[in-house]
Amino acid sequence: MARGRRAVLGAMAGAPLAARAASLPVMPVAITMGTGQPGGGFSVYGQAWGQLAQKAARISVSYRASGGSAANILLVEQHAAQLGLAVLAVAEQAWMGQGAWTSGVKLQGFRALFPVFGASLQIFAPARSGLRRLRDLDGKRIGVGPAGGAGAVLAAAALTAAGVRPQLAIDGLYHEQIELLQKGRIDACAFFGVTPLPAVRAAAASGGYNLIGFERGEIAAARRALPGIGPTVIGRDALPHLSAAVATIGSEAIAIGAASLPEGLAHAVTRAALIHRAALLRTLPGSGPARLDAGWIDRSSPVPFHPGAAAALREAGLAVPDALVRG
């Protein structure tokens, strides 16, 4: 074996320069990014990040308005997109082949690039309905946002884990589901995304809605059932007419890239987002930044970082253990 390996290396050393250059990764000139539907945070943030990525990496970025987290991971897996956005709890399901949407298949053609913002489950119902607590949703009809989004993947599972079984959980576009809610066709909406989701903020501006939170035991039950989920709080100032902070569950939203992305490209698009982090978050009023302090990284997550992204994160002063980097 050793002799054969030396022979291969010797042949490479003597090969013409053009032949060796042909074996190097080719930088793409055009790539596709999976984002999300109007009314969600991914559609806004993705295009703002894409514009920065175009300048930083000198590439052309087109956008695919998918359903969200799960759909974006599938697009990358199918080589239909090279960049995307996803909630970490959904990314963990993909990596481990868990959740009904994966059909037991481990989807590992993507890598984490950088944390984007904190995402949460935002459940709301008309005030006139009298629905105020999570248990009030038992046997009710709820809208969970676009097919392929984090809400469609996580909301019903989180409710079931907390002992609440909706009569029906339907997916659809954010604005369409809010319209169904206003018409009484569904009883509540349970959307998962940036806090607050633009569609939720717009609906709350008119008043007349109750934001429904989780009690401590319900949060614990959801965490046991859904890896990557943790407790979070929707602040009083996050939504118009909100009289008090509301406890709920959440997960980090992350940028993802294809495992096959050249390291230089992954580095450039990650670095651009880190440099302009504050400006990117201003595209989503009221949203909070992802955690980037000393303990920013979730070492228990199975989702690895792209080597090019890890280099950019380390240059920004963020520790990324070698064990969490995978080419």
Backbone torsions as a table, in degrees:
resi	resn	phi	psi	omega
1	MET	NA	-44.6	-177.1
2	ALA	-63.8	-41.2	-178.6
3	ARG	-64.4	-41.7	178.7
4	GLY	-63.2	-40.4	-179.6
5	ARG	-65.0	-41.3	178.3
6	ARG	-63.2	-36.9	-179.6
7	ALA	-64.4	-41.2	178.8
8	VAL	-63.9	-45.7	-179.9
9	LEU	-63.1	-38.4	179.1
10	GLY	-65.5	-39.1	178.4
11	ALA	-64.2	-38.9	178.4
12	MET	-64.2	-41.0	-178.0
13	ALA	-63.5	-33.0	-177.9
14	GLY	-92.4	-2.2	-177.1
15	ALA	-70.9	151.8	176.3
16	PRO	-59.3	149.1	-178.3
17	LEU	-57.4	-39.4	-178.4
18	ALA	-62.8	-38.2	-179.1
19	ALA	-67.2	-40.8	178.9
20	ARG	-67.7	-38.0	179.6
21	ALA	-63.3	-34.2	-178.7
22	ALA	-66.1	-22.4	-178.8
23	SER	-84.6	-10.9	-179.3
24	LEU	-76.4	152.7	178.1
25	PRO	-59.5	138.0	178.8
26	VAL	-94.2	126.4	179.0
27	MET	-71.8	125.2	178.9
28	PRO	-70.3	154.3	177.1
29	VAL	-102.9	-14.6	179.6
30	ALA	-144.4	132.2	178.6
31	ILE	-135.4	164.2	-179.8
32	THR	-115.4	141.6	177.9
33	MET	-117.6	129.3	173.0
34	GLY	-84.3	126.3	-177.1
35	THR	-117.3	-112.1	-177.3
36	GLY	-166.5	-171.6	-177.0
37	GLN	-92.2	154.7	175.3
38	PRO	-54.2	140.4	-177.2
39	GLY	98.7	-13.1	176.7
40	GLY	-105.9	169.8	-178.3
41	GLY	-78.3	-29.9	-175.9
42	PHE	-64.2	-37.4	-177.4
43	SER	-65.7	-34.0	180.0
44	VAL	-79.4	-52.1	-177.3
45	TYR	-64.1	-41.7	-176.0
46	GLY	-58.8	-44.0	-178.7
47	GLN	-70.2	-35.5	177.5
48	ALA	-66.1	-42.7	177.3
49	TRP	-65.5	-40.6	-179.6
50	GLY	-60.2	-37.5	178.8
51	GLN	-65.2	-38.4	176.8
52	LEU	-68.5	-40.6	-179.1
53	ALA	-62.6	-37.8	179.5
54	GLN	-59.1	-43.8	-178.8
55	LYS	-71.9	-41.1	-175.1
56	ALA	-69.9	-40.2	-175.4
57	ALA	-103.8	-2.0	-179.3
58	ARG	54.8	52.8	179.0
59	ILE	-129.4	170.7	173.6
60	SER	-106.0	130.0	-178.8
61	VAL	-114.8	125.1	171.6
62	SER	-109.4	162.7	-171.1
63	TYR	-121.9	140.7	177.6
64	ARG	-115.9	111.5	-177.6
65	ALA	-79.1	79.5	-178.3
66	SER	-83.5	-175.8	176.8
67	GLY	-72.9	-24.3	-179.4
68	GLY	138.6	-142.2	-167.2
69	SER	-50.7	-61.2	-176.7
70	ALA	-64.1	-41.2	179.8
71	ALA	-62.7	-39.1	-179.7
72	ASN	-67.0	-39.7	177.7
73	ILE	-63.4	-41.5	178.6
74	LEU	-65.4	-37.7	177.7
75	LEU	-61.6	-43.0	178.1
76	VAL	-66.4	-42.1	-179.6
77	GLU	-61.3	-34.9	-178.0
78	GLN	-91.0	7.7	178.9
79	HIS	64.1	23.2	177.1
80	ALA	-92.6	-10.0	175.3
81	ALA	-148.9	154.8	179.9
82	GLN	-114.4	-18.6	176.3
83	LEU	-130.0	159.1	177.7
84	GLY	-173.6	-176.1	179.6
85	LEU	-133.4	142.9	-178.5
86	ALA	-156.0	153.1	172.7
87	VAL	-80.4	137.7	-174.0
88	LEU	-58.5	-39.4	-179.4
89	ALA	-61.0	-35.1	177.1
90	VAL	-74.1	-39.1	178.1
91	ALA	-61.8	-37.6	178.3
92	GLU	-65.9	-40.7	175.8
93	GLN	-59.2	-43.3	-179.7
94	ALA	-61.0	-48.7	-175.1
95	TRP	-62.6	-37.2	-176.4
96	MET	-92.8	-5.4	-178.0
97	GLY	70.4	33.9	-179.8
98	GLN	-107.3	163.1	-177.2
99	GLY	87.5	140.4	-175.8
100	ALA	-58.1	-31.5	-174.0
101	TRP	-68.3	-20.4	-179.8
102	THR	-87.8	-12.1	-176.5
103	SER	54.5	28.7	178.0
104	GLY	79.7	4.2	-178.6
105	VAL	-92.2	130.4	176.4
106	LYS	-77.9	117.0	-178.7
107	LEU	-99.2	102.5	-171.1
108	GLN	-126.9	27.4	178.5
109	GLY	-90.0	8.0	-179.3
110	PHE	-120.7	163.5	175.7
111	ARG	-136.5	151.2	174.3
112	ALA	-72.9	143.9	176.1
113	LEU	-108.6	-55.2	179.9
114	PHE	-163.7	157.1	176.1
115	PRO	-75.3	144.5	-174.0
116	VAL	-107.2	-65.5	179.2
117	PHE	-158.9	165.5	175.3
118	GLY	-76.0	135.7	178.6
119	ALA	-117.6	152.2	-178.0
120	SER	-144.4	163.1	173.9
121	LEU	-88.1	118.2	-177.3
122	GLN	-113.5	107.4	-176.8
123	ILE	-108.1	127.8	-179.6
124	PHE	-143.7	152.2	-179.0
125	ALA	-144.5	155.3	177.7
126	PRO	-58.4	138.0	179.6
127	ALA	-58.6	-34.1	-178.3
128	ARG	-66.3	-17.4	-177.3
129	SER	-75.3	-21.3	-177.8
130	GLY	78.8	6.0	178.8
131	LEU	-83.2	113.1	-174.7
132	ARG	-127.2	-24.4	-178.2
133	ARG	-119.5	160.7	-177.7
134	LEU	-58.4	-41.9	-178.0
135	ARG	-64.1	-19.7	177.7
136	ASP	-68.0	-16.1	-178.0
137	LEU	-85.4	-3.2	179.7
138	ASP	-61.5	126.0	179.9
139	GLY	78.5	7.0	-178.4
140	LYS	-96.3	167.7	177.5
141	ARG	-98.3	123.5	-177.5
142	ILE	-124.4	148.4	173.0
143	GLY	-99.3	135.6	-173.9
144	VAL	-116.8	15.1	177.8
145	GLY	86.9	-173.6	-173.6
146	PRO	-60.8	145.9	173.5
147	ALA	-60.5	133.7	-178.1
148	GLY	89.4	-2.0	179.0
149	GLY	-91.8	171.8	-178.1
150	ALA	-64.5	-36.2	178.8
151	GLY	-63.4	-43.6	179.9
152	ALA	-63.9	-30.5	-179.1
153	VAL	-84.8	-39.0	-168.0
154	LEU	-106.5	-30.5	-169.1
155	ALA	-61.4	-54.8	-177.4
156	ALA	-63.5	-37.1	179.4
157	ALA	-65.5	-39.1	179.0
158	ALA	-66.9	-41.5	178.9
159	LEU	-64.6	-44.0	179.9
160	THR	-61.9	-41.9	178.4
161	ALA	-61.6	-33.2	-179.8
162	ALA	-83.6	4.8	177.0
163	GLY	89.2	15.1	-179.2
164	VAL	-113.7	122.4	-178.9
165	ARG	-115.6	103.4	178.0
166	PRO	-64.1	150.8	174.9
167	GLN	-66.4	-37.1	-175.6
168	LEU	-153.6	136.0	172.9
169	ALA	-121.8	114.1	-176.0
170	ILE	-115.0	148.0	177.3
171	ASP	-104.0	159.8	-178.9
172	GLY	170.6	172.4	-179.7
173	LEU	-65.4	149.4	-175.5
174	TYR	-54.5	-52.5	-175.4
175	HIS	-66.7	-35.2	177.9
176	GLU	-65.5	-39.7	-179.0
177	GLN	-71.6	-35.6	175.5
178	ILE	-64.5	-37.1	176.4
179	GLU	-64.8	-40.2	176.0
180	LEU	-62.9	-36.7	178.5
181	LEU	-65.0	-43.5	179.7
182	GLN	-64.3	-31.5	-179.7
183	LYS	-86.6	-2.8	179.7
184	GLY	79.7	13.7	179.6
185	ARG	-78.1	-27.5	171.1
186	ILE	-128.6	164.5	-173.0
187	ASP	-97.1	-28.1	-177.7
188	ALA	-158.3	162.8	173.7
189	CYS	-119.0	141.2	178.4
190	ALA	-131.2	93.5	-176.2
191	PHE	-105.6	142.0	-179.9
192	PHE	-116.3	121.8	179.1
193	GLY	175.7	-163.9	179.7
194	VAL	-52.5	145.2	-178.4
195	THR	-103.3	113.9	-5.4
196	PRO	-90.9	154.9	172.6
197	LEU	-64.7	139.1	178.6
198	PRO	-52.4	-40.0	-179.7
199	ALA	-66.3	-37.5	178.8
200	VAL	-69.4	-41.9	178.8
201	ARG	-61.5	-41.4	179.0
202	ALA	-65.0	-41.5	179.2
203	ALA	-66.5	-40.7	-177.6
204	ALA	-67.8	-23.1	-178.3
205	ALA	-61.3	-29.2	-179.5
206	SER	-84.1	-8.0	-179.0
207	GLY	74.9	-178.7	175.4
208	GLY	85.6	14.8	-179.9
209	TYR	-125.6	146.5	170.7
210	ASN	-102.0	130.8	172.5
211	LEU	-91.2	123.5	-172.3
212	ILE	-101.3	125.4	-177.1
213	GLY	-106.0	-178.3	179.4
214	PHE	-107.1	141.5	169.6
215	GLU	-85.0	167.1	-173.1
216	ARG	-56.2	-46.6	-179.4
217	GLY	-65.6	-33.4	178.7
218	GLU	-69.4	-37.3	176.1
219	ILE	-63.8	-44.9	-179.6
220	ALA	-61.0	-40.0	179.9
221	ALA	-66.6	-40.6	178.8
222	ALA	-65.9	-38.6	179.6
223	ARG	-65.3	-38.3	178.8
224	ARG	-65.4	-34.4	-176.2
225	ALA	-84.5	-25.7	-171.8
226	LEU	-128.6	97.7	175.7
227	PRO	-56.7	143.0	-179.6
228	GLY	91.1	-7.4	178.9
229	ILE	-94.2	142.5	177.1
230	GLY	-145.3	172.7	178.8
231	PRO	-75.6	147.3	174.6
232	THR	-152.6	171.1	-176.9
233	VAL	-130.8	133.6	171.5
234	ILE	-91.1	111.4	-174.9
235	GLY	-65.2	155.2	-178.8
236	ARG	-58.2	-32.7	-177.4
237	ASP	-86.2	-0.8	-176.2
238	ALA	-70.7	-32.4	-176.1
239	LEU	-131.4	146.6	175.0
240	PRO	-62.5	144.5	175.5
241	HIS	66.3	16.5	177.4
242	LEU	-87.4	122.0	-173.2
243	SER	-86.8	-18.8	-179.5
244	ALA	-156.2	159.4	176.0
245	ALA	-65.5	151.7	-176.6
246	VAL	-126.7	128.5	177.5
247	ALA	-81.3	137.7	178.9
248	THR	-151.5	-165.0	177.0
249	ILE	-114.5	156.8	-178.3
250	GLY	-156.5	-179.1	178.6
251	SER	-161.0	158.4	177.5
252	GLU	-75.4	141.9	167.6
253	ALA	-90.8	138.5	-178.2
254	ILE	-129.0	155.4	169.6
255	ALA	-87.5	142.1	179.4
256	ILE	-125.6	156.0	175.7
257	GLY	-140.3	157.9	177.1
258	ALA	-63.5	142.9	177.7
259	ALA	-59.0	-26.7	-177.2
260	SER	-82.7	-2.6	179.1
261	LEU	-58.3	133.9	173.0
262	PRO	-57.2	144.1	-176.4
263	GLU	-59.9	-37.1	-179.7
264	GLY	-62.8	-38.4	179.8
265	LEU	-70.8	-45.5	177.9
266	ALA	-60.3	-38.3	178.1
267	HIS	-64.0	-46.4	-175.7
268	ALA	-64.5	-45.3	-176.6
269	VAL	-72.5	-30.3	176.4
270	THR	-72.1	-45.8	-179.8
271	ARG	-60.5	-40.4	179.4
272	ALA	-61.1	-41.4	179.9
273	ALA	-68.1	-38.1	-179.5
274	LEU	-69.0	-41.1	179.8
275	ILE	-63.5	-39.3	-175.0
276	HIS	-105.5	28.4	-174.5
277	ARG	-56.0	-47.4	-177.8
278	ALA	-63.4	-42.2	179.7
279	ALA	-65.1	-38.4	179.1
280	LEU	-63.8	-41.1	-178.7
281	LEU	-69.8	-25.9	177.9
282	ARG	-67.5	-15.1	176.7
283	THR	-72.6	-12.8	-178.6
284	LEU	-124.1	87.5	-176.8
285	PRO	-55.2	133.4	176.1
286	GLY	88.4	-10.8	-176.1
287	SER	-76.9	151.4	177.0
288	GLY	-102.4	149.7	-179.4
289	PRO	-72.2	158.1	172.1
290	ALA	-69.6	156.1	-178.2
291	ARG	-70.7	125.5	178.5
292	LEU	-135.4	37.4	176.3
293	ASP	-91.8	-164.7	-174.9
294	ALA	-60.7	-32.0	-179.4
295	GLY	-105.5	35.7	-170.2
296	TRP	-66.7	-30.3	-170.3
297	ILE	-93.1	138.8	177.1
298	ASP	-89.2	99.9	-175.5
299	ARG	-69.8	-15.5	-179.7
300	SER	-83.1	-12.3	-178.1
301	SER	-71.2	136.5	178.7
302	PRO	-80.6	-9.5	-174.8
303	VAL	-77.2	119.1	-177.9
304	PRO	-85.9	162.6	177.5
305	PHE	-94.0	148.8	173.9
306	HIS	-69.5	138.7	-179.3
307	PRO	-56.2	-39.4	179.2
308	GLY	-65.7	-39.1	177.7
309	ALA	-68.5	-40.3	179.3
310	ALA	-59.2	-39.7	178.7
311	ALA	-62.7	-42.1	179.5
312	ALA	-66.9	-39.6	178.9
313	LEU	-64.5	-42.1	179.0
314	ARG	-65.7	-37.3	176.8
315	GLU	-63.1	-28.8	178.5
316	ALA	-84.6	3.8	176.6
317	GLY	91.0	13.6	-178.5
318	LEU	-103.3	128.4	-178.6
319	ALA	-75.5	129.0	174.9
320	VAL	-128.5	104.9	-178.3
321	PRO	-59.3	144.0	-179.8
322	ASP	-56.2	-32.1	-178.1
323	ALA	-65.3	-19.6	-178.8
324	LEU	-100.1	10.4	-180.0
325	VAL	-113.3	129.3	-177.3
326	ARG	-145.3	124.5	-179.9
327	GLY	-83.4	NA	NA
